Amino acid sequence: MLTAGQDAIVRVLARAGVAAGDVAVIEFAEAFAALCLRLERDLGLDPARLNPGGGTIAMGHAFGATGAILLIAAIDELERSGGQYAVAAVSGAAGLGVATLIERC
């Protein structure tokens, strides 16, 4: 359950042929801070690119709106930073993980 979001990020990047270092922002709905540390370590991410506006721990978890909140935050940060790619991801119950890759055109 806790690592499925990270697995989904790895898969969506591989399918698109995008390196983790090319992603300007990752919005990750984390349940525990350790998950962010693991994600940063395993993907070699710049901590400033992970949940730059504060993640689920900082802002709370709005049941039923998590996906929309992550997606809008990622798009907003892409526009602000001028980056090309963003990822919005979440781990769910029963080992589900979902990640969406966004490209700013």
Summary of the structure (lengths in Angstrom):
residues: 105
radius of gyration: 12.3
end to end distance: 33.2
largest distance: 36.0
contacts: 327
relative contact order: 0.27
helix: 50%
strand: 21%
